[in-house]
């Protein structure tokens, strides 16, 4: 384990005080794909349809918990990829959550994975060569990984799905995010069993509740960090 991996991935998960306190009030929810871009396709559903339904459920849950929520889209209107983090900048987002479903040529592929932005000088998943340039979102490396950990943890706990882990990638919406950000792949529509689950309203509610609980758990960690730092200055 490299010192950089320990500092940016392990430490933020186990020690709240290693993540920086920041406001968490306005949450940007990005339902992946839209319009002419269907996203992943299963035998019976399209990613853009299912992910929007989960996003709307999550919006309502977060609002009930007292958060402000901004959607990058609320219908099937096409939005350019790079315009999504721009919305977060324009609206003053404190967190950016991009929601997706997955697909694979192998119908046996299944499970949930959550992505944080690859830190500078470290490899993306599953590459072996390091990404040496810095992105706008890298200033939130520790926060990105703690947020991804909490959301992945609750998703697996709520659904019992195959845990494909916390991963790192330089997706455009993560590279340009002006705040802590993650991208969540909530299952494979190409897997017949998972597609059947995703088609049920009960399962979509489970997914939305898990992401909401992950966000709230991250908020608690930020509050603990702020309390620790306040105590340390007394």
C-alpha positions as CSV (number, residue, x, y, z in Angstrom):
1,X,0.0,0.0,0.0
2,X,1.5,3.3,-1.1
3,X,1.7,6.3,1.3
4,X,-0.5,8.2,-1.2
5,X,-3.2,5.6,-1.2
6,X,-3.1,5.5,2.6
7,X,-3.4,9.3,2.9
8,X,-6.2,9.7,0.3
9,X,-8.2,6.5,0.6
10,X,-7.7,4.7,3.9
11,X,-7.2,7.6,6.3
12,X,-10.3,9.5,5.2
13,X,-12.4,6.4,5.7
14,X,-11.2,5.6,9.2
15,X,-10.5,9.0,10.7
16,X,-13.1,11.7,10.4
17,X,-10.7,14.5,11.3
18,X,-8.7,13.8,8.1
19,X,-11.5,15.1,5.9
20,X,-12.2,18.9,5.7
21,X,-15.4,20.3,7.2
22,X,-17.6,22.0,4.6
23,X,-21.2,23.0,4.2
24,X,-23.6,20.3,3.1
25,X,-26.9,21.9,2.2
26,X,-27.4,21.9,-1.5
27,X,-27.0,18.5,-3.3
28,X,-26.8,18.2,-7.0
29,X,-28.3,15.0,-8.4
30,X,-27.2,14.0,-11.9
31,X,-29.4,11.3,-13.6
32,X,-27.0,9.8,-16.1
33,X,-27.9,9.9,-19.9
34,X,-31.0,11.4,-21.5
35,X,-32.6,12.4,-24.8
36,X,-30.7,10.9,-27.7
37,X,-28.4,9.0,-25.3
38,X,-30.2,6.0,-23.9
39,X,-27.2,4.8,-21.8
40,X,-27.0,1.1,-21.0
41,X,-29.7,-1.1,-22.4
42,X,-31.2,-4.3,-21.0
43,X,-33.7,-6.7,-22.6
44,X,-36.6,-4.5,-21.4
45,X,-35.3,-1.2,-19.9
46,X,-33.1,1.6,-20.8
47,X,-30.7,3.1,-18.3
48,X,-31.9,6.7,-18.8
49,X,-35.4,5.8,-17.7
50,X,-34.6,3.8,-14.6
51,X,-31.9,6.1,-13.4
52,X,-34.3,9.1,-13.6
53,X,-36.9,7.3,-11.5
54,X,-34.3,6.5,-8.8
55,X,-33.1,10.1,-8.9
56,X,-36.6,11.5,-8.3
57,X,-37.1,9.2,-5.3
58,X,-33.7,10.2,-3.9
59,X,-34.6,13.9,-4.4
60,X,-37.8,13.5,-2.3
61,X,-36.0,11.6,0.4
62,X,-33.2,14.2,0.7
63,X,-35.7,17.1,0.8
64,X,-37.6,15.3,3.6
65,X,-34.3,15.2,5.4
66,X,-33.9,19.0,5.1
67,X,-31.5,19.3,2.2
68,X,-31.9,21.5,-0.9
69,X,-31.7,19.4,-4.1
70,X,-31.0,20.5,-7.6
71,X,-31.4,18.1,-10.5
72,X,-29.3,18.3,-13.7
73,X,-32.4,17.0,-15.5
74,X,-36.0,16.1,-14.5
75,X,-37.1,14.8,-17.8
76,X,-35.7,13.3,-21.0
77,X,-34.1,16.6,-22.2
78,X,-30.5,16.0,-23.6
79,X,-27.8,17.7,-21.5
80,X,-24.2,17.7,-22.7
81,X,-21.8,15.8,-20.4
82,X,-19.6,18.8,-19.5
83,X,-22.7,20.9,-18.7
84,X,-23.6,18.7,-15.8
85,X,-20.7,19.8,-13.4
86,X,-21.3,23.4,-14.7
87,X,-24.8,23.2,-13.3
88,X,-23.2,22.3,-9.9
89,X,-20.9,25.3,-10.2
90,X,-23.8,27.7,-11.2
91,X,-26.1,26.4,-8.4
92,X,-23.4,26.4,-5.7
93,X,-23.6,22.6,-5.1
94,X,-22.0,21.2,-1.9
95,X,-22.1,17.6,-3.2
96,X,-22.5,16.1,-6.7
97,X,-24.0,12.6,-7.1
98,X,-24.1,11.1,-10.6
99,X,-26.4,8.1,-10.8
100,X,-26.1,5.3,-13.4
101,X,-26.9,1.7,-14.2
102,X,-24.3,-0.6,-15.9
103,X,-24.1,-3.0,-18.7
104,X,-21.7,-5.7,-19.9
105,X,-21.3,-8.1,-22.8
106,X,-21.3,-10.8,-20.2
107,X,-24.9,-11.3,-18.8
108,X,-23.4,-12.8,-15.7
109,X,-21.8,-9.5,-14.7
110,X,-23.6,-8.1,-11.7
111,X,-23.3,-5.8,-8.7
112,X,-22.8,-2.2,-7.6
113,X,-19.8,-0.1,-7.7
114,X,-19.1,3.5,-6.7
115,X,-16.4,5.8,-8.3
116,X,-14.4,8.6,-6.9
117,X,-12.1,10.7,-9.0
118,X,-8.6,9.2,-9.5
119,X,-6.1,11.3,-7.4
120,X,-3.1,12.7,-9.2
121,X,-0.1,10.3,-9.5
122,X,-2.3,7.2,-9.0
123,X,-3.8,4.7,-11.4
124,X,-7.5,4.5,-12.3
125,X,-9.3,1.2,-11.9
126,X,-8.2,-1.2,-13.4
127,X,-5.2,0.6,-15.0
128,X,-1.6,0.2,-13.8
129,X,-0.2,3.5,-15.1
130,X,-0.6,6.6,-13.0
131,X,-2.7,9.6,-14.0
132,X,-0.2,12.4,-13.5
133,X,-2.2,15.5,-14.4
134,X,-4.3,17.2,-11.8
135,X,-8.0,17.8,-12.3
136,X,-10.3,20.4,-10.7
137,X,-11.9,17.8,-8.6
138,X,-8.7,16.5,-7.1
139,X,-8.8,19.2,-4.4
140,X,-11.5,17.0,-2.8
141,X,-9.7,13.7,-3.0
142,X,-10.2,12.8,0.7
143,X,-13.8,13.9,0.7
144,X,-14.5,12.1,-2.6
145,X,-13.3,8.8,-1.2
146,X,-15.2,9.1,2.1
147,X,-18.4,10.0,0.3
148,X,-17.9,7.1,-2.1
149,X,-17.2,4.7,0.7
150,X,-20.4,5.7,2.6
151,X,-22.6,5.4,-0.4
152,X,-21.2,2.0,-1.5
153,X,-21.4,0.7,2.1
154,X,-25.1,1.5,2.4
155,X,-26.0,0.3,-1.1
156,X,-24.5,-3.1,-0.4
157,X,-26.1,-3.2,3.0
158,X,-29.5,-2.3,1.8
159,X,-29.7,-4.5,-1.3
160,X,-27.4,-7.4,-0.7
161,X,-26.0,-7.0,-4.2
162,X,-22.6,-8.1,-5.3
163,X,-20.0,-5.7,-3.9
164,X,-17.9,-4.5,-6.9
165,X,-16.2,-2.0,-4.6
166,X,-15.0,1.5,-4.4
167,X,-13.3,2.4,-7.7
168,X,-11.4,5.3,-9.2
169,X,-11.8,6.8,-12.6
170,X,-11.5,10.2,-14.4
171,X,-15.1,10.5,-15.6
172,X,-15.7,14.0,-17.0
173,X,-18.4,14.8,-14.4
174,X,-15.9,13.9,-11.6
175,X,-13.0,15.7,-13.2
176,X,-14.8,19.0,-13.4
177,X,-16.9,18.9,-10.2
178,X,-16.6,22.0,-8.0
179,X,-17.4,20.0,-4.8
180,X,-17.0,16.4,-3.5
181,X,-18.4,14.1,-6.1
182,X,-19.1,10.5,-6.9
183,X,-20.5,8.4,-9.7
184,X,-22.6,5.4,-8.7
185,X,-23.3,2.3,-10.9
186,X,-26.3,0.8,-9.2
187,X,-26.5,-2.5,-11.0
188,X,-26.4,-4.2,-14.4
189,X,-29.4,-3.9,-16.7
190,X,-27.7,-6.5,-18.9
191,X,-28.0,-9.1,-16.1
192,X,-31.5,-10.6,-16.3
193,X,-31.9,-11.0,-12.6
194,X,-30.7,-7.5,-11.7
195,X,-32.8,-6.0,-14.6
196,X,-35.9,-7.7,-13.0
197,X,-35.1,-6.2,-9.7
198,X,-34.4,-2.7,-11.1
199,X,-37.8,-2.8,-12.8
200,X,-39.6,-3.0,-9.5
201,X,-40.5,0.1,-7.6
202,X,-39.6,-1.5,-4.3
203,X,-36.0,-2.1,-5.4
204,X,-35.6,1.4,-6.8
205,X,-36.7,2.8,-3.4
206,X,-34.1,0.6,-1.7
207,X,-31.4,2.1,-4.0
208,X,-32.6,5.6,-3.4
209,X,-32.8,5.1,0.4
210,X,-29.3,3.6,0.4
211,X,-27.7,6.6,-1.4
212,X,-29.6,9.0,0.9
213,X,-28.3,7.2,4.0
214,X,-24.8,7.2,2.6
215,X,-25.0,11.0,2.1
216,X,-26.3,11.5,5.6
217,X,-23.5,9.3,7.0
218,X,-21.0,11.4,5.1
219,X,-22.6,14.5,6.6
220,X,-22.2,13.1,10.1
221,X,-18.5,12.4,9.4
222,X,-18.0,16.0,8.3
223,X,-19.7,17.2,11.5
224,X,-17.4,15.0,13.6
225,X,-14.4,16.5,11.8
226,X,-15.6,20.0,12.5
227,X,-16.1,19.2,16.2
228,X,-12.7,17.6,16.5
229,X,-11.0,20.6,14.9
230,X,-12.9,22.9,17.2
231,X,-11.8,21.0,20.3
232,X,-8.2,20.9,19.1
233,X,-8.1,24.7,18.9
234,X,-9.4,25.2,22.4
